[in-house]
Amino acid sequence: MTASGRGKLLHLEEDVKSALVESSSGSDKTKDSGLGTRTTLIEKRRRVGRGKLLDELPSVCSKLSNISVGHGRGLINEPTEVSLVDGRGARSVIAQKIDVSKEETTKVFTTKQSENTSNFFASLKTTQGTKGIPVKLACNYIRINSDPNKGVFVYEVRFSPNIDSTSLRRQYLNEHSTKFGGTKTFDGVTLYLPILLKDSLTTYISKVNDGSNIEIRILFKRRETLKDCIHLYNVLFDRIMKTLNYVRFDRKQFDPTSPKVIPQQKLEVWPGYVTAVDEYQGGLLLCCDVSHRLLCQKTVYETLFEIYKSNPNTVQEMAKKALLGSVIITRYNNKTYRIDDICFDKSPLSTFTIKGSALNFFDYYKENYNITIKDKNQPLLICIKKQRKSQSPQTEDLVLCLIPELCYLTGLRDDIRSDHKLMREIATFTRVTPNQRVEALKKFYTNIRNSPESCKILSEWGLSLVPSYEEIYGRQLEEEKICFAHNMVGVGHNADFGKHVATNELLEVFPIHNWLLIHCKNDSKVAASFCEHMQRNTRSFGLTVHPAKIVVISNDRIDTYVNALRQNITKETQIVVCICTTSRDDRYAAIKKTCCAEIPVPSQVINSRTLQNETKNRSIVQKIALQMNCKLGGSLWSIKIPFKNVMICGVDVYHDAAQKGNSVAAFVASLNQKYSRWYSKAVIQSKREEILSGLCSCLISALKEYESENSHFPDSVIIYRDGVGDGQLQVCENYEIPQLEEACRKMLNYVIKITFIVVQKRINTRFFAMSRNGFENPDPGTIVDKTITRARLYDFFLVSQAVRQGSVSPTHYIVLRDDAQYSPDIIQRLSYKLCFLYYNWPGTIRNPACCQYAHKMAYLVGQSIKRATSEDLAKKLFYL
């Protein structure tokens, strides 16, 4: 099976060579790049050459734009088109002239836009706020201008007699490409051109080897609207990056010729860009951000050899544990793969079938790449990629075999992440200031302008770049104030109030009378110091701590800790503190599983190394005490939110990193008017499921708790939903929100007002304040809600935190539903206020606190507990 999978890959490479020869008969000589923009499977086995990969695009576009024969009727006068589509009597049809006026194009664009705009968005009066001080900003966007005389025109191509082979269809069409400009994309049925042909029906004749004729009929269908061209424009910029010799990792492009080398650890940092074209309120814009990729100079073979030397008896098990899931690059073709398995039964001398003959990997690499494999006994790496079956939406697995000594690891591994010194050294290359980002944006444009091939790609499709970053205007919200029990303090310029937390009485304090402390004998000194600080240094913020019940265990084995918990936890125990000698995930998981599911009690796990620095112990213990107060049900501070009878919720989903097991969805809802107490619930979902099937039951439980606490149900619910990408917005709007309505209808017997807001943190948008010294990070509370926001979405960007190094990342908010009809100013201000209410940090965080609480809970349950938590802990922040 392995050999045959590799044979399929080798057969692909042979087809690539033949395809290049075929395409050379046409006049389309533009250098192309792998154009699979929507997936990370760069080497999908599509049996096409580089010159043909752009031609594959319309098969994807056609699915996105729902192409059918009847579309575009308003643009074409075709009284006898049925006979053309059916392929009968084609020569008797008179070609119709096309007159696509600007008015008609505008009409069709408006019609299509209205069809793809939700009723909610269409009903909005405005999506822009007015409150705050206007600020001038620069952003990492470049404006794209389009030639009004060009566009993207869609044609249907028919062959008579019919030809099944897509490659032959391309070959015959390429023979006439000079007659329609040469620039095209073609998938075998649908043809995309940047120009409008003279006739609605254009006919060409090609000769077959046997002397017969093939009639090619090109029928105009429509002119694509701007939004339907977005995918094509992104493909064009992928081609441009290919002409600039960039290497693609996922959706990002990196420059292999300018690596930053870290010689001691044999690492390289490749600089690069991530680009995306989309239609925004300000028009057609290209978002371009700086990105970096870490590569190891050691081969996978060297890593395997190191594992063998340290663990010769368990080398296979340890190798798979260390390497499975890692992304690698093969430098002979600069392509990336993911390691799915390691085959120790095969070697470079194993054979596979290619074009009917057997060939081994050793000879193949020698003949095709002039590479001599040194170790003929090394195992093979298995990479499984999904490929679509021909003319079918179904996929099948393509198995690739790779040679370890030709593969290099990429990305941050666990051993690198745990090396703080190395991470700081890597950060010197990857942490980019606003001035450096703007310079990189200018360099990007300069590289394109100096590349004739890149300029040709743009000009052929009527596109050009404005040689400057886009200037926009935002608004700076006013300073917020934090409320403690008896005092109110301003957060200042950086939205940081850490110095006030330890000197002001907390909002709601739970005295700790009965608590359990478990530690090993070796940590007795650390435990005594911890208890002393807990009783002495927590009075400043109003927390009273009585002496703990101390349990000393003989060793740090997992079962020893679990038995100590089971034997000493009583009904009166308020909280358990476990001091562990070392950091171990399995021990932490066992403690949390026992305390959160088996014997419900709040728990705090501390690494003894954290408490060994006496000079920092006071502040460290104070932070731990604040966490413990939250886990008991207390509140630290609040912020003024002038809502009445409004419940605010946060939702997030955790996926297993190893892609095994179930996903966990967490739902967190406010219970009081100060938004300082929260109800939390997690549900286990089927494997890799993002949409929340259990959202309905979570909301019902939250509404019951709210009614229990306040003696009435909320008038409206505001839900912040994290973990939703652009591709899931429509499903989220059509599937999740109806679940919420159904839950409210069942519970309250009337439809509650729902405001549903998606929170996106993993975005590439950056904007910078313009100052005398160039560019700097905008202040917390900076809002951008125009120009770079989406053309058909109610969205805005918010910078909620200050950073000391690098560039600050804004958070993207998308309002999918707003039954309460809050003004944009209210939603924007609320989103900023909620960033202050995360009790693990005395300042602002990137997303609303309810989302962060949901994230923490989903991560704890999915990573450690892996089962439903006790309802007894639902009204406590036990997961902090």
BELZIFEN-V571261 format. One line per field, one symbol per residue. ss: DSSP state (H for helix, E for strand, - for the rest). phi: phi as a letter, one per 30 degrees, with the letter a starting at -180 (. if undefined). psi: psi as a letter, one per 30 degrees, with the letter a starting at -180 (. if undefined). Layout:
ss=???
phi=???
psi=???
//
This chain:
ss=-HHHHHHHHHHHHHHHHHHHHHH--------------------------HHHHHHHHHHHHHHHH-------HHH-----HHHHH----HHH----E----HHHHHHHHHHHHHH---HHHHH---------EEEEEEEEEEEEEE------EEEEEEEE-----HHHHHHHHH--HHHH----EE---EEEE-----E-EEEEEEE-----EEEEEEEEEEE---HHHHHHHHHHHHHHHHH--EEEE--EEEEEEEEEEEHHH-EEEEEEEEEEEEEE--EEEEEEEEEEEEEEEEEHHHHHHHHHHH----HHHHHHHHH---EEEE----EEEE--EEE-------EEEE--EEEEHHHHHHHHH----------EEEEEEEEE------EEEEEEEEEHHHEEEE---HHHH--HHHHHHHHHHH---HHHHHHHHHHHHHHHH--HHHHHHHHH--EEEEEEEEEEEEEE----EEE----EEE-----E-HHHH------E---E--EEEEEEHHHHHHHHHHHHHHHH--HHH---E---EEEEE----HHHHHHHHHHH------EEEEEE----HHHHHHHHHHHHHH---EEEEEEHHHH-----HHHHHHHHHHHHHHH---E--EE------EEEEEEEEE--------EEEEEEEE-------EEEEEEEE---------HHHHHHHHHHHHHHHH-----EEEEEEE---HHHHHHHHHHHHHHHHHHHHHHH----EEEEEEEE------EEEEE--EEEE----EEE-----E---EEEEEE-----------EEEEEEEE-----HHHHHHHHHHH--------E-----HHHHHHHHHHHHHHHHH-----HHH-------
phi=.dddddddddddddddddddddddddcdcddcbecddcbcddcddchbcddcddddedddddddchdbdddiddcbcbdcdeddddiciddddddcdcbcdddddddddddddddccddddddddaccdbdjcdbcbcbdbbdcccdddbabccbccbcbddbdddddeddddddcdddbjidabbcjbcccbdbcddcdbcbbbcccedjdcccccccdcacddeddceddddddddddddddidccbhccbbcddbdcccddchbbccdabbbacaccddjdbcdbbdbbbcbcddddddddddddddbddbddddddddcdjdcbbcddbhccbcdcabcddcaeddcbcbhibdbcdedddddcbhccddcdcddcdcbccdbdddhaddcbdccccbcedccbdbidcdddddcdddddddddccdcdedddddddddeddddddceddddedddcicacddaddcbbbbcdddcbcccdbabbddidchbbedcddcbdddbccdccbbcccadedcddddddddddddcccddciccbdeddccccdbcdddddddddddcdbddddacccccdbcbdddedddddddcbdbdaebbcbdeddcdcddcdeddddddddddddddjdbcabbdbdcbhbccbbbbbccdddhbiccbccbbbdcbddhcbbcbbbbdcdehccdddcdddddddddddddddciadddbbcccccicdedcdddddccddedddddddddciadddcccbdcbcdbcdbbbdcbddjbbdddejdcbbaicdddbbcbacbccbcbcbicdcdcccbccaaddhddeddddddeddddcccddbdaccdbeeddddddddddddddcdhadddddcdcbddcd
psi=eeeeeeeeeeeeeeeeeeeeeefffagjgkkllkgifflfiehkighlleffeeffefeeeeeeghklefkgeffkjifhfefeefgkheffkkkkkkjjleeeeeeeeeeeeefgkleeeffkelgklfklkkkklklhkkkkkkkfflajkklkkkkjlkkekeeeeeeeeffgeffhfeklkkgfekkkkflklelfjkklkkklegflkkkkkjkkelkklefffeeeeeeefeeeeefghlkkjbglkljffhkjkjeeghlkjklalklkklklfgajljkjlkllkkkkfkleeeeeeeeeeeiffheeeeeeeffkfkklkjffghlllkjflkjffllffkllkkhflkkleeeefeeffhkjkejfgllkkkkkkkkklkhkflllkjkkklkefgkkklljlefeefjeeeeeeeffefjkleeeeeeeeeeeeeeeegjeeeeeeeeeghllkkhllkklkakjllklkkkaeglkklfaeghkgeffefgkklejkjkjejlkkkllefgeeeeeeeeeeefegfffggkkklkljkjklflglefeeeeeeeffklffkelkkkkkeljkeeeeeeeeeeffeejjkklkkkkfffgfjeffeeeeeeeeeeeeeeffglkellkjjhlkhkkklkklkkkkeghlallkkkkkklflffhfkkkkkkkkllkgkekjfgeeeeeeeeeeeeeeefglllelkkkjjlgklefgeeeeefeeeeeeeeeeeeefgljlkkkjkkkkeilfkklkkkafgcklkllkgkkjgldglkehljllkkjflkkfkakkklkkkjjfkiffhkleeeeeeeeeefffgjffkiallflkeeeeeeeeeeeeeeeeehlklkffgfgkifg.
//
